[in-house]
Amino acid sequence: MEPPPWTVALTQAELADMGERASGEYDYPRYDHRAWFFGSDGTGIPRWTGYSLGFALVSEYLECHPDASASALATVPSAILRPPPAERGL
């Protein structure tokens, strides 16, 4: 079964670039939700970026934690799904 298009809307290069950019806004309560999830020419954020980043984060987490389930992750703090700072270039 193919994943929905909004979950894989970015290339690997775009995912890396947007992931790095998003890491600065992970805990920012006033982030631009519309731009991250629906795109914005003014900010340079492609359509469906937030969905694609989320799908990638959960997919990577599940690869590293094969006993975990996607449904169980709905209640975990988002910080658990983020790559370690060293992997984000911090």
ChimeraX attribute file (.defattr): number of C-alpha atoms within 10 A of each C-alpha:
attribute: neighborCount
match mode: 1-to-1
recipient: residues
	/A:1	3
	/A:2	5
	/A:3	8
	/A:4	9
	/A:5	11
	/A:6	17
	/A:7	16
	/A:8	19
	/A:9	18
	/A:10	19
	/A:11	10
	/A:12	11
	/A:13	9
	/A:14	15
	/A:15	19
	/A:16	14
	/A:17	11
	/A:18	20
	/A:19	21
	/A:20	15
	/A:21	13
	/A:22	18
	/A:23	15
	/A:24	9
	/A:25	12
	/A:26	12
	/A:27	11
	/A:28	10
	/A:29	8
	/A:30	7
	/A:31	12
	/A:32	13
	/A:33	11
	/A:34	12
	/A:35	19
	/A:36	22
	/A:37	18
	/A:38	15
	/A:39	18
	/A:40	15
	/A:41	9
	/A:42	7
	/A:43	10
	/A:44	11
	/A:45	18
	/A:46	18
	/A:47	19
	/A:48	21
	/A:49	25
	/A:50	25
	/A:51	19
	/A:52	23
	/A:53	24
	/A:54	17
	/A:55	16
	/A:56	18
	/A:57	18
	/A:58	18
	/A:59	14
	/A:60	14
	/A:61	19
	/A:62	16
	/A:63	11
	/A:64	10
	/A:65	10
	/A:66	8
	/A:67	7
	/A:68	12
	/A:69	12
	/A:70	10
	/A:71	7
	/A:72	8
	/A:73	15
	/A:74	9
	/A:75	7
	/A:76	9
	/A:77	9
	/A:78	14
	/A:79	10
	/A:80	12
	/A:81	17
	/A:82	18
	/A:83	14
	/A:84	11
	/A:85	9
	/A:86	7
	/A:87	9
	/A:88	13
	/A:89	7
	/A:90	8
